[in-house]
Amino acid sequence: MLRPKRYLALSVIFAIIAIAPILSMLFAQLLSNSLTCVVNERGDTPCILFNYDITMILVGFYVSGWVALLTLPIAGCVSGWFYLSYLKLKSKS
């Protein structure tokens, strides 16, 4: 059996995994807006940053937002389970 602090750490780790695709999609959107280029699933315009074209990197970040359909429910439930286990063990001590 794990110590209570391990349950809390695992809860935080799984919560980060759950929201990581959404954060990467938001990062791509903010960066493309600041570079005044269009990035989406239909098409894109060249995005130049420090003399490099980062269009396909931004497209990868943007499309990874669809992974949130899997990570939010699965990793979110696991995170909630670890947090509830943490609270249960903490109340016993």
N, C-alpha and C positions, 0 to 999 in steps of 0.2 A: 504494500500500500504506500502511496506517495504522501509526502508531507503536505500540509495545507498550502504552503507557499508555492509548491510545484503546481498544484491545481490552478492557482491564480495566474502563474506564469503561462501555463498552457492555455488558459482561457484568453489571455491577452494575445498570445501568438495566433491562435485560431481566429480571433476577431480581426487581426491584421490581415490574415490570409483571406478572410471573407470580404473585406473591403478593398483589397489591393487592386483588382481589376477596375473598379470604379475610380480609384485614385489615378491609375495610369491613364484612363480615358479623359479624366478632367485635366491632367497634366498636358496631354496631347492637344486638347481643345484650347487651353490657355496659351500654350506655346504657338500654336498655329494662328491664333488671333493676334498675338503680339508680333508675329512675323508677317502678318497680313496675307496669309495664304489659305486656301480652302482644302480641308482634309475631311473626307467622308467615304462611305462605301461606294458611292457612284463614281466619283472621280476626284482628282486632286490637281493642284497647281504646284509648281516647284516651290519648296520651302528652303531657303538658303540661310544657313547659320554658320558664321565664321568661314564663309567661302566653301561650305560643304552642303550638298543637297541631302536633307534629312527627311525627305517626304515619306519614303517607305518605312522609316522608323516610326514616324508619327502615325502612319496608317496602321502599323502593327499595334501600337499602343491604343489607338482609337477602336480598332476591331476587338481588342482583348476585353473591352467592356462587356461583350456578349458572354464571356466566361462567368460573369457575375450571376448569370442565371443558375449556374451550378454552385458557385462558391458561397453565395449569400445564404441559401437555405442549409447546405450541408455543413460548411465550416461554422456558420452562425449557430446552428443547433449544437454542434460539438462544443463550441465556446460557451454556450449557455449551460450545457450539462456540466462542464468543468467548473464554471462559476458557482452553480448550485451545489456541486460537491464541495467546493471550497467553503461556502457558507455553512453547509451542514457540519463539516469537520471543525470549523471555527466555533460553532455554537456548542459543540460537545466539549471543547477544551475549556 
